[in-house]
Amino acid sequence: MSSPQAEIWERYAASYKPRRAVNAAGATTWLNWTQYPDHGPDEVVLGELCGKRVLELGSGAGANLAHLATLGAVCTGIDIAPSRAELAHRTWGHVGGLEFVTADALDYLTETSTRFDVVYSIFGAVWFTDPQVLFPLVRKKLNDGGVFAFSQPPATPQQDEGGRVIRQWHLPVHQWIEQLAAAGFSEIVAETVEAPEPGKPGTVLVHARALPA
Ligand SMILES: C[S@@+](CC[C@H](N)C(=O)[O-])C[C@H]1O[C@@H](n2cnc3c(N)ncnc32)[C@H](O)[C@@H]1O
């Protein structure tokens, strides 16, 4: 039986518009951390990927993860909305080395026996999950030295209000750093990638490395 959260995300999925088939550089797969096309850093943030085990939390239609699979990573994408895994599998199933699973991020991380080299989230489950609960679980399922990275919109006063149906976590940069350090991460970088045009919101991009347990 699906949860109220899954049902809300399933409704959100109904408004999904497919990403372009080809980007400005002529590539058919790519990773984009920001809400703007052809903008910001790429998968370099995640370090070496060939042969690495990668988990995406809130993988949506799967395009970013499929790109990492083309680079030789062994990839798992999880999403709480069942139609996302189905669509991602239909669209990217021909690419080897990746699977899509329907699951809540906390449930998946609690239950899986797999350890990952990279865990990341792009405007995904990290944005909607209490970091005090999520970050220690991510650390537990990362190999020592593994990379954790996520992006999302910057905090605004309205977004800090509680009480919304799906709660969003927007922390000031110094609090992301504190939460990650408390959960066993080092080499923490939390930055705002400026928007391509003045006056538009930037993107918070955070990455860190799992300290040896
Ligand atoms: C804004 S969309 C972003 C999707 C994708 N990362 C992208 O960049 O296109 C957020 C995604 O996170 C998923 N999601 C939200 N909360 C989640 C949770 N607790 N566990 C797993 N997936 C979640 C939603 O179903 C949705 O597909």
The ligand as an ORCA input file, in Angstrom:
! r2SCAN-3c Opt
* xyz 0 1
  C      11.686     17.538     -7.851
  S      11.729     15.835     -8.291
  C      13.396     15.644     -8.887
  C      13.600     14.374     -9.670
  C      15.011     14.160    -10.267
  N      16.020     14.072     -9.231
  C      15.354     15.231    -11.253
  O      16.302     16.001    -11.027
  O      14.681     15.319    -12.284
  C      11.817     15.081     -6.674
  C      11.781     13.561     -6.747
  O      12.071     13.028     -5.449
  C      11.161     11.965     -5.182
  N      11.051     11.862     -3.713
  C      10.542     12.778     -2.874
  N      10.610     12.359     -1.607
  C      11.216     11.129     -1.642
  C      11.576     10.178     -0.647
  N      11.352     10.409      0.650
  N      12.163      9.037     -1.039
  C      12.393      8.792     -2.367
  N      12.060      9.644     -3.347
  C      11.494     10.814     -2.996
  C       9.886     12.387     -5.884
  O       9.003     11.330     -6.167
  C      10.416     13.041     -7.160
  O      10.550     12.117     -8.230
*
